Amino acid sequence: MKMHDQVSWTSIISAFSQNGHGREAVSMFKEMSTTHIKPNCYTYVGVISACTGLDDAFAQVVMLHVHVIKLGFNSNSFVVSALVDCYSKHGRTDHARLVFDEAMERDNIVLNSMISGYSQNLQGEEALKLFVEMRNENLSSTDHTLTSILNSCGSLTLLQLGRQVHSLVTKMGSESNVFVASALIDMYSKCGHIVEARLIFDRAAVRNGVLWTSMITGYAQSGKGSDALELFERLVTVERYVPDKICFTAVLTACNHAGLLDKGVKYFKIMRDYGLVPDLDQYGCLIDLYARNGHLRKARELMEDMPYDPNYVMWTSFFSSCKVYGELELGKEAANQLLRMEPGNAAPYVMLANIYATAGLWAEAAEVRKLMQQKGIRKSAGWSWVEVEKGVHVFSVGEVTHPQSQEIYDELGKLHLEVKEAGYMPKHLDELEDLGL
């Protein structure tokens, strides 16, 4: 083309963006900025969406956000939605919420993006609050909204609320949507109702790889490794489906949770039969499987030999196994790696002190605790919750605000004595309590 107008520039930017060429889309946008042609709202949606997969995505989207404000496109729902989505996908829900709060109009497009952003970042409570707002304002929900809310119900194990959303799914006729059905399977599995998850799977009119993988994952998370592997074998032999890496991650997770080391190694090797090269997720499953079964040296060798650098999650799971098996030297190495990655995180200090304490090295355990105090590092309080008669009760260590706190502590005291009499107390419980661990 000899002449480029707003439509042609926007078309090429959107084309690059939609086909995974984010860097080229941003480059074309910058080139457009040097011409007399002004971008429109669709141009900004395309280039903002293109930032998602870039290494410097946050810096790029902030720059585009400034452009959007200057040109007054921050009143456009599609542009606001794109900003919320991009910030959320990079874990910046604080920035996404600011964009959301400043939106001149909150329609279902913008609300769906913010709900999805919270759900993706495991901020289920915030997602549910917005969903309630959305329902109160009589704004229509989409299949994407329902998927996000079901994911939040699953992550928070809110079974009763999940069932209410399931009723809404049925009312809207969205059970045929494979992503909604997958989210239902995930929600019921995480809430401990694997039978209901299987009913959703069996009733599905169309079962694609997403649905099969969700059911296999549900079985794996529920400790039903044999059922997960049986379903996988049916998938590849009867259905003739070619599994992808996500499916293999679910299978390896099933082997991991069931302690099936030999089968885990077998499935890891046959990935290549399907033309798949294992990535960090599959290596992580196999390393964790070796470590959980006490083969810590083999797990460490695999960490060294794999073509990836071990990440924080991998070192954490390896460290946990070192603690279980009392492997002091490898545990110290894992602790040092974790402290290098996140020096302000209290968890490695606490776990290292526990390893020392289990080995009877009380001076070393006390030294670790002292180092935490010197650096001002404190262990964050753990929280737990239980759903009773449609109400959610939240608890923390030393919790006294619950109206039945006294009765709860009395019951815990009784359980403590019963467990102690049964001989199940940790070997060095008193010393650990003295150290404040």
N, C-alpha and C positions, 0 to 999 in steps of 0.2 A: 504494500500500500504506500502510495506517495504521500497521502495526507492522513493524519491520525486525529480522530476526535475523541470525545469523552467516552463514547461507547466502545471504541476499539481498544483504548488504553485499559478500561475496566475489564473488558473481556479477556485480554491476554494476562492481566494480573490475576484474575479469578481462575483462569485455566491453570496457571502455574500453581496457585494455591491448592486447588482441588486435586491436583495430581502429585502432591507431595514435594513440589519444588519451591519450598518456602523462600530460600535465599534468592532465587531468580525473581520471585514475585516482589520481594522487598526492593531488589535492584531496579526492577521496572518502575516501581512506584517512585523511587528517588529520581529516576530519569524523567518521569512524567512531571515531577515537581519543578524541573528546570524549563519546562515549556509554558506556554500561555494557557494550556488546557487545565482546568480546575477539576479535582476529583469530586465525585458525588458520594452519597451514602453507601452505594454498592461497591464503590472502589475501596472505601475504608473497611467494609466487612471482609472483602477479599484479602486485603493485605494484612489486616489484624489476625485473621484466621491462619494466614501463612506463617505467622510468628511462632506458632505452637511448637514446632519441631526444631527450632533454632537454638544453638548453644547460648546466644546472647538474647534470648527471647524477651526477658524481662526489660532489658534496656530498650529494645526495639519497640515493645508495646507501650512503654512509658512515653517514648518520643511520639508515637502515633496518637497516643491519648492527648498530648498537648496540641497536636494538629487538629484533632476532633473538636476540642474545646474552642480553639481559636476561630474555627470556621463554623461553629454553632451546630455541629452534627450530634452533640451530646443529648439532643432532644429526640433523636431517632431511635426507635426501639431496636431495630436490627443492629445498629452500631453499638448501642449500649449492651445488648446481648452478646455481641462478639467480644467486647472488652471484658465483660464479666466472665465469659467462657475462657478466654486466654489467660487472664490473671489466675483463675481457679485451677486451670490445668498445670500451672507452675507453683501451686501451693500457696498463692498469695490471696487467700480469701478475704483478708483484711482490705486489700485494695479493691477486690471485686465488690465487697460490701459498700465501700465508699461510692463506687460508681453506681451501684444499685440504689443507694439512699439518695443520691443526687439526681436520679432520673426524674424527669418532669412527669412522666406517666408510667405507672407500673401495670403493664398489660400482661397477659399470660406468657408472651414471648420472654420478657425480662424476668418474670418470676420463675419460669421453668429453668432458665439459665442459672439463676442464683441457687435454686433448690438443687439442681444437678451439681453445681460447684461445691456446695456443702457436702452432698452425698459422696462425691469423689474424694473429698478430703477427710472423710470419716467424722464429719461434724453433723451427725444424724439429728441431734436435738434441734439444731438451728434449721435444718432442712424441714423437720416436722412442724416447727413453729410457722414457717413461711407457707407450708402446705395448708395449715389451718386457716391462715390469713386468706389464702387463695380461695378456699372453699367458702369462707364467710363473705367474700366479695363477689361470689357467684361467677368467678372466672373459670373457664373450662380447662379441665386437665387433659393432657395428652398422654399417649402411651409412654413417651419419654419421662413425663412427670411421675407416672405410676411406677416405672422401673426404678427411678431414683428413690422414691419413698419406700418401696419394698426393700431396696438395698439398705436403707437407713434402719428400717425395722429389724432387718436381719442382723446388722452390726450391733444394734442395741438389744437384741433378743427380746423384742416386744411382740410376743406372739398374738395377744388379743388385738392389738392395733393392726398387726399384719393381716389378721383375719378380716378385720373391717375393711382394709384396703382391698383384700381379695374379693370381698362382696362388691365393692365399687368396680373392680376389674370386670366381674361378671355382668354387672349392670350396664357397663359401657360396651360390653362385647369385645373386650381387649384380650381375652384368653388366647385368641388365635395368633396374637403377636408373639413371635418367638422370643423376643427380648423380655417381654413382660412375663411370659411363662418361665423363662430362665430365672428371672428375679424371684418369682414365686417359689421355685425349687430351692433357690439359694436361701430365701427367708425361712422356709419351713425346716430346711436342713440345719441352719444355724440355731434355730429355736428348739432343736432336739426332736422334731417331728418328721423323721425321715420317711415314714409310711405315707404321710400326706404329700410329701415331696414326690414320691414315686407315683402317686395317683395323678398328680399334675403331669408328670412325664408320660404316663401311659395313655392319658386322655388327649394328649396333644395331637392335633390333626396333621401337623407337619413337624418332623423331627430332623433338624439339621445338626451340624457339628456343634453349634453353640449349646443346644439343648442336651445333647449326649454328654458333652464335657461338663455341663452344670450338674447333671445327675451323678456322673462319676466323682466329681469334686464333692458333692453332697455326701455320698457314701464314704469317701475318704475322710472328710471332716468328722463324720459320725463314728469313726472307728470300725467301719464295716469294709475293711480292705478286700476281703474275698468277693463281696458283692460288686465292688468297684471294678475289680479285675475281670470278673465274669461278664460285666456289662461291656467292658472294653473289648474283650475277645469277641463278643457278639457283634460289636460295632464293626470290627475289621474283617471278620470272617463271614458273617451273614449279610450285613448291610454293605459290605465292600467299600467302606468309607476309608479314605486316606487320612489318618490323624495328623494334626499339626502340632506345633511345639506346646501350645497351651494344653492340648489334650494329654500329651506325654507328661507335662508337669503335674496334671491331676492324677495320672496313673502312678507316677513316682511318689507323689504325696501319699497316695493310698498305701503303697508299699512301706513308706516311712512310718505312717501311723500304726500299721499292723506289724512292723518289725520284720518284714519279708525282705531280707538282705539279698538273697540269691535272685529272687524275681526282680528286685529293683535293678540289680546289675544287668540282668538279661534285657529288661525293657530299655535301659539306658543305651545298651549296645545296638539294639535293633532300630533305634531312631535313624541310624544311617541307612538302613534298608529302605526307608521311605524318603531318602534324599535330604534328611534333616541333620544339621550340624548342631550339637547341643550348645546352648548358650548358658549364661550365668544362672538362670533359674533352675535348669535341669542339673547342672553341676552342684548347685546348692542343695537340691533334694538328695542327691547321691552322697555328698559329703556328710550331710546331716544323718543319713541312714547308716553310714559306716560309724559315725561318732556315737550315735544312740545305741548301737550294738556293741560298743566297747572297742571298736577298731580305730582308736584315736590316731595311731601312727599312720595307718593307711589313709585316713581322712586328711591328715596333714600333708601327706605326700601328694594326694590328689589336688589339694589347694595350691601346691607349688607347681604341679605339672599342667594344670588347666591354662588355657590361653587368655585368662582374664584375671584381674586383680580381685582378691576376695573383698567383699563389701562389709559394711557394719553388721548387717543381719547375719551373714555367714559366720563372722568371727564371734558374734554373740551366741549363736546356737552351738558352735564348737566349744566355746567357753563353758556353757552350761553342762555339756557332756563331760568336760574335764572335771567340773565340780562333782558331778554324780559319781564318776569313777576315781576320784581322788588323785587325778593326774596333775601333780603340782607344777612340774617344769613347763609342760605344754600350756597349762592354765595361766602361768605367769606371762608366757609369750603372747597368748591371746589377749590378756588384760592390757599389756603394753601396746598392742596394736589398737585396741579399742580406745585407750586413753590418748593415743596419738590422733585418732580420727575425731574424737569428741572429748576434748580435755575437760569440759565442764559437766559431763554426764556422771552422775553419782553411781549408776548401776555397776560399772566395772570395778570401782573401788569396793563396793559392798560384796560383790561376788568373790573378789580376790581375798578379802578379809575372811569370808566364809570358808574358802579353800584352805587358807592358813589355819583357821580354827579347827576344821575337820582333821587336819594333819597334826593337831596338837601344838602348832607353832603360835602360841598366844602372843608372844612379844612382837612377831611380824604382823599379826592381825591388828594389834593395838597401834602399831606404827602406821599402818594403812589408814586407820580411823583418824589418827592424829594428823596425817597428811591432808585428809579431807577437811578437817577443821581449819587447818592453816590456810587452805585455798578457798575457804568459805563455801565449800560444796556440800549441799544438803540433799538427802534423799527425799524426793517428792512423795507425798502421801498417796497411798494406793486407794482406789475407790472400787466399790462393788455395788451391785444393785440386784434386787429381786422383784419380780412382778407378782403381786398377791391381790386377787380379786379386783382386777382391772386397775390397780394402783401400783406405781413403781416406787420402791423404797431404796434410797441411796445411803451408803454407809462408807465411812472412812475410819482409819485407825484413831482410836480415842474418841469416836463420835459420841456426843452427849445431847445433840439437838433433837434426836428422834423422840417422839412422845412416849415410846415404850422402851427407852434405852435401858432402864433399870431391869426390866424383865428379860431383855435380850442378854445383858451382861450376866444375870443370874443363870440363865440357861447355858451360856458359853462357859461359865465357871464349872457347871456340872459336867459338860462335855469334856472340858480340860482334865478333870479328875478321872473320868472314865477312860479317856485315851491314855493317860499316864499309868493307870492301874493295869491297862491291857499291854503296856510295854512298848507303845508306839512313839514315845517322845524322842526327839533328836538326841543324839549321844551327848552333845555338849550344850544343851539348851540353856542352862543357867549361865554358863560363861558367855554365850552369845548375847544373852539379855544384858549382862553386865557391860558388854561392849556397845550396847545400843544397836545391835544388828538385827 
